[in-house]
Amino acid sequence: MSPYTVRTASWQEDRRALRAVREVVFIGEQGVPVELEWDEFDVVCMHLLATDSSGNPIGTARLLPDASIGRMAVLRDWRCKGVGRALMHQLLKEAE
């Protein structure tokens, strides 16, 4: 059994989990200004959420309406464990 799962997420229903990962990675680690991280596209994008076996958010990515990929982030402790690859694989399938 995989130590994580990747699923399609809804911005309306999963916003807290999606934001939690992006805040740590983009705002905390990379220093992206808060006003640049949150934009009008989140409500119209298809989002993916990766969670650990306890249901805690560990990664996220989004697919914009024009099929471009963005806001892909994986928490530090989960990097190099296939989470990013799984997110990208699922996004590419969705983009088709």
C-alpha positions as CSV (number, residue, x, y, z in Angstrom):
1,M,0.0,0.0,0.0
2,S,1.3,3.5,-0.9
3,P,2.1,5.8,2.0
4,Y,0.1,8.6,0.1
5,T,-2.8,9.1,-2.2
6,V,-3.5,11.6,-4.9
7,R,-7.0,12.7,-5.7
8,T,-8.9,15.5,-7.5
9,A,-9.8,18.2,-5.1
10,S,-12.4,21.0,-5.0
11,W,-11.2,24.5,-4.2
12,Q,-14.5,25.1,-2.4
13,E,-14.3,22.0,-0.3
14,D,-10.6,21.4,0.0
15,R,-9.3,25.0,0.1
16,R,-7.9,24.7,3.7
17,A,-5.7,21.6,2.8
18,L,-4.6,23.1,-0.6
19,R,-3.7,26.4,1.0
20,A,-1.8,24.7,3.9
21,V,0.7,23.1,1.5
22,R,1.1,26.1,-0.7
23,E,1.6,28.5,2.3
24,V,4.4,26.3,3.6
25,V,6.2,25.8,0.3
26,F,5.6,29.0,-1.7
27,I,5.1,31.7,1.0
28,G,7.3,30.1,3.8
29,E,10.1,28.4,1.9
30,Q,10.3,30.4,-1.3
31,G,9.2,33.8,0.0
32,V,6.4,34.4,-2.5
33,P,4.4,37.4,-1.4
34,V,1.0,36.5,-0.1
35,E,-0.7,38.8,-2.5
36,L,0.9,37.0,-5.4
37,E,0.2,33.4,-4.2
38,W,-3.6,33.7,-4.2
39,D,-5.3,34.6,-7.4
40,E,-8.6,34.5,-9.2
41,F,-7.7,31.3,-11.0
42,D,-7.9,29.0,-8.0
43,V,-11.7,28.9,-8.2
44,V,-11.7,27.8,-11.8
45,C,-8.8,25.4,-11.8
46,M,-8.8,21.7,-11.4
47,H,-6.8,20.9,-8.3
48,L,-5.1,17.8,-7.1
49,L,-4.3,17.0,-3.5
50,A,-1.9,14.4,-2.2
51,T,-2.4,13.2,1.4
52,D,-0.5,10.9,3.7
53,S,-2.0,7.7,5.1
54,S,-3.6,9.8,7.9
55,G,-5.2,12.2,5.5
56,N,-2.9,15.1,6.1
57,P,-2.1,17.2,3.0
58,I,1.4,16.7,1.7
59,G,1.2,18.0,-1.9
60,T,-0.9,19.9,-4.4
61,A,-1.0,21.1,-8.0
62,R,-3.5,22.8,-10.3
63,L,-4.5,22.7,-13.9
64,L,-5.7,26.0,-15.4
65,P,-8.6,26.1,-17.9
66,D,-6.0,26.5,-20.7
67,A,-4.5,23.2,-19.6
68,S,-1.3,24.8,-18.2
69,I,0.1,23.3,-15.0
70,G,0.8,25.5,-12.0
71,R,1.2,25.8,-8.2
72,M,2.7,22.4,-7.8
73,A,4.1,21.9,-4.3
74,V,5.2,19.0,-2.1
75,L,6.1,19.4,1.6
76,R,9.8,19.0,2.3
77,D,9.5,15.7,4.2
78,W,7.7,14.2,1.2
79,R,10.0,15.3,-1.5
80,C,12.0,12.6,-3.5
81,K,9.3,10.0,-2.6
82,G,7.3,10.0,-5.8
83,V,4.6,12.5,-4.7
84,G,5.5,15.1,-7.3
85,R,5.7,12.5,-10.0
86,A,2.3,11.2,-9.1
87,L,0.8,14.7,-9.1
88,M,2.4,15.4,-12.5
89,H,1.3,12.1,-14.0
90,Q,-2.3,12.7,-12.9
91,L,-2.2,16.3,-14.2
92,L,-1.0,15.2,-17.6
93,K,-3.8,12.6,-17.7
94,E,-6.3,15.3,-16.9
95,A,-4.9,17.7,-19.4
96,E,-5.4,15.2,-22.3
